[in-house]
């Protein structure tokens, strides 16, 4: 029995690991994010550099995709979907360099030059289970390019409580049939600290404010209690506004 137990243990563990990996894949969509903090007065130059790079990627039909977000405080974020961390080993821009030549591609990146004060890369995970999008999850709802992005910083040791609160929020929004749909992203590799990033889409700032006011009335006392619990669990919050730059986004035909 002892030897049989050892024989069965390995395939059982492999099965459980495989099952857990599939479940995680179904729940999360990973994105590698490149973020530029554009210098004051340099956004036009940065945008022109973006367009030149985008034109080259389109011309050479590079197999990759990303969506671009530009905040009111001059941050530009490019979110590129990946399936596993191993995807990071494949640089699609290497393919571009081979097709157009390394020197020509270097000129494209050099054109960004002094347009940003700092930049970096990190991983975000879209949590489909904790996002509230009853019409189907999409980063780009039609006609709603305006965005409100809120970072909820999770104190050490509060991860379990934060997840409980996020789950309670989705349950309440679902029960009430809220018109405020949101995507919840979790911080991943390359980020300092632990946070949820919640993105809400609307037609514009006025439409967002109207939705928020209607939502407060809809959720009532339950919503107020939930808001207080969120504040107690994650007191540090940062909120930004901006727009999706679909003219600077790309999806290959491959």
Backbone bond lengths (Angstrom), bond angles and torsions (degrees), N, CA, C in turn:
res aa  C-N    CA-C-N  psi(-1)  N-CA   C-N-CA  omega(-1)  CA-C   N-CA-C  phi
1 X - - - 1.464 - - 1.533 111.07 -
2 X 1.346 114.20 -37.12 1.457 118.07 -177.93 1.525 110.63 -63.75
3 X 1.351 116.00 -45.97 1.470 119.39 -179.92 1.525 110.84 -67.74
4 X 1.335 116.42 -34.74 1.461 120.89 178.58 1.522 109.98 -65.36
5 X 1.350 115.83 -39.66 1.458 120.00 179.67 1.513 110.62 -62.26
6 X 1.347 116.09 -40.64 1.458 119.69 178.67 1.519 110.91 -66.35
7 X 1.334 115.36 -38.05 1.467 119.99 -179.61 1.520 111.26 -64.54
8 X 1.341 116.09 -38.57 1.463 120.56 -178.39 1.520 112.46 -79.68
9 X 1.336 116.73 -25.77 1.461 120.37 -172.79 1.523 112.04 -61.96
10 X 1.335 117.11 -43.91 1.466 120.67 -176.15 1.521 112.22 -62.28
11 X 1.372 118.53 -52.23 1.474 117.31 179.73 1.526 113.04 -64.32
12 X 1.335 117.17 -32.04 1.471 119.95 178.20 1.520 110.18 -64.79
13 X 1.355 115.42 -45.81 1.466 119.29 179.62 1.522 110.85 -63.86
14 X 1.339 116.39 -40.20 1.461 119.74 178.15 1.519 111.14 -63.27
15 X 1.331 116.38 -39.36 1.466 120.75 179.00 1.529 110.15 -64.18
16 X 1.337 115.89 -45.31 1.467 120.01 -179.20 1.524 110.86 -63.76
17 X 1.344 116.03 -40.87 1.459 119.91 179.12 1.524 110.24 -63.85
18 X 1.343 115.51 -43.70 1.465 120.37 179.65 1.516 111.02 -63.18
19 X 1.330 116.41 -43.46 1.470 121.06 -179.70 1.528 110.37 -62.91
20 X 1.341 115.93 -43.13 1.457 120.06 -179.46 1.527 110.49 -65.09
21 X 1.336 117.29 -38.95 1.456 120.81 179.33 1.518 111.39 -63.77
22 X 1.341 116.40 -40.98 1.459 120.80 178.50 1.525 110.37 -64.66
23 X 1.350 115.26 -43.06 1.469 119.82 179.88 1.528 110.73 -62.43
24 X 1.351 116.66 -41.79 1.454 120.56 179.30 1.524 110.53 -65.13
25 X 1.343 116.25 -40.01 1.461 120.34 -179.99 1.523 111.00 -64.28
26 X 1.333 116.11 -39.08 1.458 120.22 178.53 1.520 111.39 -66.44
27 X 1.327 116.65 -33.89 1.462 120.73 -176.19 1.526 112.52 -81.23
28 X 1.324 116.66 -37.32 1.460 120.22 -172.69 1.524 112.90 -114.50
29 X 1.318 114.99 146.84 1.462 122.25 165.55 1.521 106.27 -119.53
30 X 1.325 115.96 120.39 1.458 119.71 -179.65 1.523 111.36 -87.15
31 X 1.326 115.02 148.07 1.455 122.07 175.17 1.522 109.11 -133.78
32 X 1.314 115.55 135.91 1.457 118.94 167.35 1.528 106.00 -91.82
33 X 1.313 115.56 129.06 1.464 121.29 -174.51 1.526 109.77 -113.59
34 X 1.318 115.35 129.76 1.463 120.10 169.53 1.529 106.24 -107.76
35 X 1.316 116.44 127.93 1.469 120.72 -176.64 1.523 110.21 -123.51
36 X 1.338 115.51 126.45 1.457 122.57 175.62 1.522 109.50 -109.01
37 X 1.321 117.00 133.35 1.460 121.58 170.34 1.532 105.90 -99.15
38 X 1.307 115.24 100.34 1.465 120.84 -172.14 1.529 110.24 -75.43
39 X 1.323 115.42 134.60 1.464 121.43 -179.02 1.525 110.61 -67.74
40 X 1.325 115.43 152.60 1.463 121.42 -179.44 1.532 110.33 -57.97
41 X 1.325 115.37 129.06 1.460 120.56 177.76 1.519 114.76 81.28
42 X 1.346 116.80 4.30 1.466 120.27 -176.50 1.531 113.42 -110.37
43 X 1.323 117.61 6.18 1.463 119.76 -175.56 1.524 112.14 -63.90
44 X 1.332 118.04 -39.79 1.469 120.22 -179.91 1.527 110.92 -62.28
45 X 1.336 116.77 -43.53 1.462 120.97 179.05 1.527 110.64 -65.07
46 X 1.326 115.64 -40.46 1.466 121.11 178.94 1.527 110.18 -63.36
47 X 1.326 116.33 -42.08 1.460 121.35 -179.92 1.527 111.03 -64.92
48 X 1.319 117.30 -41.28 1.459 120.39 178.09 1.529 111.41 -63.10
49 X 1.337 116.04 -37.62 1.466 120.23 177.06 1.523 110.14 -66.31
50 X 1.320 115.93 -39.72 1.462 120.86 176.70 1.532 110.75 -59.60
51 X 1.316 116.04 -45.71 1.466 120.42 -177.23 1.528 111.38 -65.87
52 X 1.319 116.92 -37.39 1.463 120.22 179.32 1.527 110.23 -65.80
53 X 1.343 116.43 -41.75 1.461 120.44 178.15 1.526 110.30 -65.88
54 X 1.316 116.16 -41.71 1.458 121.07 179.30 1.534 111.24 -62.16
55 X 1.323 116.71 -42.13 1.472 120.89 178.43 1.521 111.20 -60.59
56 X 1.333 116.37 -39.37 1.468 120.40 -179.58 1.522 110.62 -68.44
57 X 1.326 117.04 -41.32 1.462 121.17 178.75 1.529 110.59 -63.17
58 X 1.333 116.40 -40.29 1.469 120.85 178.04 1.525 111.44 -67.58
59 X 1.314 115.84 -44.56 1.463 120.34 -177.56 1.529 111.68 -59.65
60 X 1.338 115.90 -39.12 1.459 120.07 -176.71 1.531 112.51 -97.76
61 X 1.344 115.91 5.87 1.463 122.33 174.48 1.540 112.34 49.82
62 X 1.329 115.08 54.78 1.464 121.06 -179.88 1.522 109.52 -75.22
63 X 1.314 116.59 133.43 1.465 122.05 -176.71 1.527 110.16 -80.40
64 X 1.326 115.94 91.04 1.459 122.72 178.05 1.525 107.92 -164.07
65 X 1.319 116.38 171.12 1.463 119.81 177.08 1.522 109.77 -155.17
66 X 1.320 115.66 151.92 1.461 121.00 174.80 1.522 109.48 -159.64
67 X 1.336 115.31 157.15 1.464 121.37 170.87 1.528 107.35 -117.23
68 X 1.319 115.36 147.66 1.464 121.44 -173.86 1.525 110.62 -117.66
69 X 1.328 115.12 132.16 1.464 122.04 177.12 1.521 108.94 -120.84
70 X 1.335 116.14 134.24 1.466 121.66 177.91 1.522 109.00 -120.76
71 X 1.319 116.22 120.99 1.464 120.48 -177.76 1.524 111.42 -89.88
72 X 1.319 115.64 163.19 1.458 120.88 -179.85 1.523 112.23 -67.72
73 X 1.340 116.98 -18.00 1.464 119.73 179.58 1.538 111.17 -99.93
74 X 1.337 115.43 25.39 1.469 122.57 171.88 1.526 114.70 68.57
75 X 1.331 117.06 32.93 1.461 120.14 169.10 1.525 107.95 -100.82
76 X 1.318 115.74 141.35 1.459 120.88 175.91 1.522 107.65 -122.39
77 X 1.336 115.94 125.92 1.456 121.97 -178.76 1.520 109.39 -118.43
78 X 1.338 116.75 131.53 1.461 123.13 176.90 1.527 107.49 -113.92
79 X 1.324 117.55 117.99 1.463 122.14 -177.82 1.525 109.64 -106.93
80 X 1.324 115.02 116.10 1.455 121.21 -178.36 1.530 109.28 -114.16
81 X 1.341 119.52 120.93 1.468 120.96 -178.00 1.524 112.12 -69.27
82 X 1.336 115.07 141.26 1.465 121.22 173.17 1.524 107.81 -134.55
83 X 1.321 116.02 156.13 1.464 120.46 -179.95 1.519 112.48 -92.27
84 X 1.339 116.48 -39.79 1.459 121.46 179.09 1.522 108.76 -142.33
85 X 1.330 116.23 167.35 1.454 120.38 177.77 1.527 110.84 -63.07
86 X 1.327 116.40 -25.64 1.470 120.44 179.45 1.524 111.62 -62.46
87 X 1.330 117.18 -23.31 1.460 121.00 179.18 1.525 111.58 -63.17
88 X 1.336 115.92 -21.73 1.459 119.96 -179.51 1.525 111.64 -66.95
89 X 1.341 115.77 -20.34 1.468 119.82 178.95 1.521 111.73 -73.23
90 X 1.327 116.93 -17.23 1.464 121.07 -178.96 1.528 109.46 -101.48
91 X 1.298 116.37 113.01 1.459 121.93 -179.89 1.527 109.68 -97.91
92 X 1.330 117.60 107.42 1.471 119.70 -178.43 1.522 112.87 -63.20
93 X 1.337 116.46 -22.13 1.463 118.53 179.22 1.524 112.01 -73.51
94 X 1.344 116.71 -18.01 1.459 119.37 172.65 1.528 109.83 -65.20
95 X 1.339 115.45 -37.40 1.464 120.18 177.29 1.524 110.27 -65.29
96 X 1.320 115.84 -38.58 1.462 119.98 178.45 1.525 110.11 -64.73
97 X 1.344 116.06 -41.77 1.465 120.49 179.90 1.524 111.34 -61.51
98 X 1.334 116.30 -39.27 1.463 120.07 179.86 1.522 111.26 -66.96
99 X 1.326 116.28 -35.62 1.465 119.65 -176.45 1.525 112.85 -80.01
100 X 1.325 117.48 -37.79 1.466 119.27 -175.70 1.527 112.97 -106.21
101 X 1.346 115.98 -10.40 1.455 119.73 -177.96 1.519 110.76 98.51
102 X 1.338 116.04 138.00 1.468 120.56 -175.19 1.530 112.27 -63.28
103 X 1.314 116.88 -40.21 1.464 119.45 -178.08 1.522 111.64 -64.35
104 X 1.317 116.62 -41.25 1.468 119.92 179.37 1.526 110.70 -66.29
105 X 1.339 116.23 -38.84 1.459 118.35 179.50 1.527 110.92 -69.25
106 X 1.326 116.56 -38.00 1.459 119.86 177.89 1.528 110.98 -60.09
107 X 1.325 116.44 -35.38 1.467 120.15 178.04 1.530 110.47 -63.30
108 X 1.355 115.43 -37.27 1.462 119.05 178.90 1.518 110.86 -61.62
109 X 1.323 116.85 -44.81 1.463 120.30 -178.41 1.527 111.40 -74.42
110 X 1.330 116.46 -31.55 1.462 119.45 177.42 1.525 111.45 -64.84
111 X 1.331 116.27 -26.58 1.464 119.68 -178.53 1.527 112.44 -67.13
112 X 1.357 116.40 -18.26 1.466 118.62 173.84 1.526 109.78 -72.36
113 X 1.341 115.02 -31.08 1.458 123.53 172.18 1.509 116.20 33.40
114 X 1.334 114.62 -114.47 1.465 120.60 -176.01 1.524 112.46 -93.02
115 X 1.346 118.06 25.16 1.467 119.49 -174.38 1.521 112.98 -79.93
116 X 1.337 118.57 -16.64 1.464 119.26 -178.89 1.528 111.32 -127.98
117 X 1.340 114.74 151.80 1.465 120.53 179.15 1.522 111.30 -88.30
118 X 1.345 116.43 -29.78 1.459 121.77 175.39 1.527 108.70 -161.36
119 X 1.336 114.75 157.71 1.456 119.17 177.70 1.521 108.76 -155.35
120 X 1.351 115.53 165.20 1.456 119.19 -179.34 1.521 111.31 -173.71
121 X 1.344 114.37 174.03 1.459 121.64 -177.88 1.527 110.32 -126.01
122 X 1.330 115.87 146.97 1.452 121.48 177.87 1.524 109.28 -161.22
123 X 1.325 115.18 175.34 1.465 121.22 -177.91 1.534 110.40 -110.20
124 X 1.328 116.00 136.62 1.460 122.65 169.11 1.523 108.54 -120.65
125 X 1.333 116.48 147.66 1.466 121.37 177.62 1.525 109.34 -119.73
126 X 1.323 116.19 117.20 1.462 120.65 174.25 1.526 107.76 -74.85
127 X 1.334 116.72 117.87 1.458 121.70 179.74 1.528 108.21 -92.41
128 X 1.319 116.35 101.57 1.465 121.01 -177.81 1.522 111.24 -66.27
129 X 1.322 116.07 -30.37 1.464 120.53 -176.50 1.521 112.15 -71.86
130 X 1.326 116.98 -32.13 1.467 120.86 -178.04 1.524 112.80 -101.05
131 X 1.327 117.21 -2.86 1.461 120.76 175.38 1.528 108.96 -82.50
132 X 1.317 116.08 150.09 1.458 120.67 178.17 1.528 108.70 -115.18
133 X 1.324 115.85 97.50 1.457 122.08 177.19 1.525 108.23 -141.45
134 X 1.317 116.71 80.54 1.476 121.42 -174.62 1.525 114.56 -60.70
135 X 1.327 118.03 -21.11 1.469 120.68 179.78 1.522 112.42 -90.71
136 X 1.338 116.63 3.74 1.457 120.75 -177.51 1.519 111.04 111.96
137 X 1.313 116.29 139.52 1.459 120.54 -175.80 1.528 111.18 -78.00
138 X 1.317 114.98 126.37 1.457 122.40 174.64 1.515 108.32 -151.50
139 X 1.321 116.42 144.60 1.468 120.63 176.52 1.520 111.71 -79.19
140 X 1.318 116.11 -16.33 1.466 119.45 -172.16 1.531 111.83 -131.02
141 X 1.347 117.66 70.99 1.466 119.65 176.44 1.527 110.38 -58.34
142 X 1.326 116.77 136.26 1.464 122.00 -175.92 1.526 111.96 -57.65
143 X 1.332 115.81 130.58 1.455 121.42 176.40 1.519 115.13 74.33
144 X 1.329 117.29 8.73 1.471 120.84 -177.90 1.522 109.74 -127.66
145 X 1.329 116.12 79.77 1.458 121.06 -178.82 1.524 113.35 -93.27
146 X 1.330 117.13 -12.00 1.468 120.15 178.12 1.522 109.04 -76.28
147 X 1.334 117.37 142.24 1.453 121.06 -177.55 1.528 112.31 -133.41
148 X 1.330 113.20 143.09 1.460 120.86 166.15 1.519 106.52 -116.51
149 X 1.321 116.26 121.71 1.458 122.71 -178.41 1.515 108.83 -113.50
150 X 1.327 117.02 122.46 1.464 121.04 179.35 1.517 109.74 -120.64
151 X 1.331 115.27 128.18 1.464 121.63 175.96 1.531 107.95 -98.51
152 X 1.333 115.59 124.33 1.452 121.67 175.35 1.530 107.33 -108.94
153 X 1.322 116.57 105.81 1.458 121.15 -176.34 1.526 109.95 -80.66
154 X 1.334 115.15 128.79 1.467 121.35 -174.89 1.526 109.58 -98.46
155 X 1.336 118.13 116.73 1.463 120.48 179.10 1.530 110.90 -64.27
156 X 1.325 118.24 150.47 1.473 120.96 177.43 1.526 111.34 -53.82
157 X 1.320 116.07 134.10 1.459 121.00 179.85 1.516 114.38 87.12
158 X 1.338 117.26 -4.11 1.466 121.15 -177.29 1.538 112.36 -105.63
159 X 1.335 116.93 12.01 1.467 120.59 -175.62 1.530 112.18 -60.86
160 X 1.324 116.71 -45.09 1.463 120.57 -178.69 1.530 110.65 -65.32
161 X 1.323 116.74 -43.30 1.462 121.04 179.99 1.526 110.31 -65.33
162 X 1.323 116.85 -39.88 1.465 120.55 179.43 1.523 110.47 -61.05
163 X 1.335 116.54 -41.24 1.463 120.12 179.65 1.529 110.46 -66.21
164 X 1.321 116.97 -38.90 1.471 120.75 178.06 1.528 110.70 -62.06
165 X 1.309 116.28 -42.48 1.465 121.03 -179.51 1.530 110.31 -67.00
166 X 1.337 116.29 -41.58 1.474 120.21 178.82 1.524 111.11 -63.44
167 X 1.322 115.46 -38.43 1.464 119.55 178.89 1.532 110.35 -68.42
168 X 1.332 116.37 -39.87 1.466 120.79 178.44 1.528 110.74 -63.33
169 X 1.337 116.61 -36.42 1.467 120.91 178.89 1.524 110.52 -63.62
170 X 1.323 116.75 -46.61 1.459 119.41 179.95 1.529 110.53 -62.86
171 X 1.321 116.91 -41.65 1.463 120.44 -179.80 1.527 111.00 -61.45
172 X 1.323 116.80 -42.02 1.464 120.23 -179.95 1.527 110.99 -67.87
173 X 1.328 117.39 -44.54 1.458 120.88 179.61 1.523 110.47 -62.28
174 X 1.327 115.48 -38.27 1.469 120.03 179.80 1.524 110.81 -67.58
175 X 1.323 115.76 -46.12 1.464 120.87 -178.96 1.529 111.53 -61.12
176 X 1.329 116.19 -39.62 1.465 120.46 -177.29 1.535 112.61 -85.98
177 X 1.332 116.49 -11.80 1.471 119.21 -177.98 1.514 112.22 67.58
178 X 1.313 117.14 44.22 1.458 122.00 -177.17 1.523 112.08 -61.82
179 X 1.331 115.65 145.09 1.460 121.67 175.86 1.527 112.19 -88.94
180 X 1.330 116.94 -3.21 1.467 121.22 176.16 1.523 108.01 -89.16
181 X 1.316 116.19 99.33 1.459 121.54 179.01 1.523 108.95 -92.11
182 X 1.317 116.74 145.94 1.472 119.14 -177.79 1.521 111.24 -148.55
183 X 1.334 113.45 155.55 1.464 121.78 173.44 1.518 107.86 -112.81
184 X 1.320 115.52 134.13 1.461 120.45 179.76 1.524 109.43 -109.23
185 X 1.327 115.30 122.10 1.456 122.38 177.61 1.533 108.82 -109.33
186 X 1.335 115.82 145.07 1.465 120.87 176.45 1.525 109.13 -109.40
187 X 1.323 115.86 141.78 1.458 120.15 177.62 1.516 109.85 -65.12
188 X 1.320 115.43 149.16 1.457 120.33 -178.11 1.512 111.74 -137.25
189 X 1.319 115.85 -152.12 1.463 122.51 -176.24 1.523 111.09 -56.81
190 X 1.336 116.48 134.93 1.454 121.04 176.08 1.513 114.43 95.73
191 X 1.339 117.87 -1.71 1.464 120.45 179.53 1.526 110.11 -106.70
192 X 1.313 116.59 144.03 1.459 121.83 173.04 1.525 107.72 -89.38
193 X 1.329 116.71 130.19 1.448 119.56 -177.92 1.513 111.62 83.84
194 X 1.305 115.61 178.87 1.454 122.67 -175.42 1.521 107.97 -129.19
195 X 1.324 117.70 129.84 1.458 119.30 -177.92 1.521 111.42 -152.51
196 X 1.349 114.24 161.70 1.453 122.34 165.05 1.522 106.80 -103.33
197 X 1.308 116.58 138.28 1.460 120.95 172.70 1.519 107.29 -114.04
198 X 1.320 117.16 118.06 1.462 122.10 -176.22 1.526 109.04 -109.59
199 X 1.328 116.27 125.03 1.460 122.31 -177.60 1.522 110.23 -112.79
200 X 1.339 115.83 127.97 1.466 122.62 177.37 1.519 108.20 -118.82
201 X 1.327 116.93 132.89 1.459 122.40 -178.97 1.526 111.04 -104.52
202 X 1.321 115.78 146.26 1.469 121.67 176.64 1.521 108.45 -155.39
203 X 1.346 115.93 170.41 1.459 119.78 179.14 1.530 110.92 -69.28
204 X 1.335 115.51 -40.27 1.467 120.98 179.52 1.525 108.78 -163.99
205 X 1.333 116.97 -176.46 1.466 121.49 -176.59 1.527 111.52 -63.06
206 X 1.332 117.35 -39.36 1.466 120.42 -179.29 1.524 111.01 -65.89
207 X 1.318 116.69 -41.46 1.468 120.75 178.93 1.525 110.66 -64.16
208 X 1.332 116.70 -38.30 1.459 120.70 178.55 1.524 110.71 -64.42
209 X 1.325 116.93 -44.38 1.464 121.08 -179.43 1.526 110.70 -63.42
210 X 1.323 116.72 -39.84 1.467 120.78 177.91 1.524 110.81 -63.25
211 X 1.332 116.23 -44.69 1.469 120.79 178.24 1.522 110.93 -60.43
212 X 1.347 115.86 -42.87 1.463 120.14 -178.42 1.529 110.80 -62.55
213 X 1.324 116.64 -45.99 1.473 120.04 -179.23 1.531 111.27 -63.27
214 X 1.317 116.45 -41.95 1.468 120.68 177.98 1.526 110.61 -64.70
215 X 1.325 115.93 -36.03 1.464 120.97 -178.30 1.523 111.24 -68.55
216 X 1.335 116.68 -39.19 1.468 121.02 178.63 1.527 109.86 -59.97
217 X 1.331 115.99 -43.61 1.462 119.86 178.85 1.523 111.32 -66.87
218 X 1.320 116.09 -40.57 1.461 121.52 -177.82 1.531 111.53 -64.34
219 X 1.326 116.80 -44.61 1.467 120.57 -176.66 1.532 112.37 -77.07
220 X 1.322 116.88 -25.78 1.462 121.06 174.35 1.519 114.63 58.21
221 X 1.329 115.85 -141.80 1.468 121.49 -176.90 1.524 111.59 -64.49
222 X 1.332 116.37 -35.49 1.467 119.39 178.48 1.528 110.54 -62.23
223 X 1.317 115.07 -38.96 1.454 119.55 178.65 1.515 111.88 -67.71
224 X 1.328 116.70 -38.15 1.459 121.15 179.01 1.529 110.85 -64.61
225 X 1.329 116.05 -42.46 1.468 120.19 178.34 1.528 110.62 -64.66
226 X 1.323 115.62 -40.69 1.453 120.09 179.02 1.525 110.36 -63.90
227 X 1.332 116.66 -43.02 1.458 121.16 179.36 1.525 111.26 -59.90
228 X 1.324 116.17 -40.88 1.466 120.74 178.78 1.526 110.90 -65.76
229 X 1.331 116.09 -38.97 1.460 120.23 -179.77 1.535 110.52 -67.55
230 X 1.326 115.96 -39.30 1.469 120.08 176.74 1.522 109.97 -62.29
231 X 1.327 116.61 -43.71 1.458 122.00 -179.31 1.525 111.28 -62.71
232 X 1.331 116.43 -40.65 1.454 120.53 179.47 1.527 111.83 -69.14
233 X 1.327 116.09 -37.42 1.470 120.65 -177.53 1.518 111.94 -77.13
234 X 1.332 116.35 -41.89 1.469 121.54 -177.25 1.525 109.50 -130.03
235 X 1.338 117.38 74.29 1.472 120.93 -173.99 1.530 114.43 -66.14
236 X 1.341 117.12 -27.10 1.456 119.23 179.09 1.524 109.38 -88.43
237 X 1.322 115.72 118.02 1.464 121.30 -179.23 1.523 109.53 -136.50
238 X 1.327 115.84 144.57 1.461 121.86 177.38 1.516 108.56 -130.18
239 X 1.318 116.58 135.03 1.466 120.35 -176.29 1.521 110.55 -126.11
240 X 1.335 114.84 134.05 1.462 121.47 179.77 1.526 109.27 -131.62
241 X 1.321 114.88 156.39 1.454 120.73 176.28 1.519 109.27 -127.78
242 X 1.306 115.23 156.13 1.455 119.54 179.78 1.515 110.57 177.67
243 X 1.322 115.88 -155.57 1.461 119.78 -177.00 1.519 110.32 -146.34
244 X 1.315 114.60 152.72 1.452 120.73 172.83 1.520 107.74 -75.56
245 X 1.310 116.02 134.17 1.462 120.91 176.97 1.520 108.07 -103.10
246 X 1.333 115.86 81.95 1.459 119.99 -178.67 1.535 110.70 -66.69
247 X 1.341 116.59 -23.05 1.468 120.01 176.70 1.523 111.29 -71.56
248 X 1.339 116.56 -15.28 1.459 121.22 178.19 1.519 111.59 -112.75
249 X 1.330 116.51 14.08 1.460 122.55 178.72 1.528 109.14 -103.87
250 X 1.334 115.29 165.04 1.468 118.43 -175.10 1.522 111.89 -150.73
251 X 1.310 115.94 142.80 1.477 122.06 172.20 1.522 107.12 -141.80
252 X 1.326 116.57 122.87 1.464 120.35 -176.46 1.532 110.13 -72.10
253 X 1.303 116.15 162.91 1.463 122.21 177.71 1.515 112.04 -91.63
254 X 1.335 116.42 -0.26 1.474 120.40 -177.22 1.519 111.96 -78.67
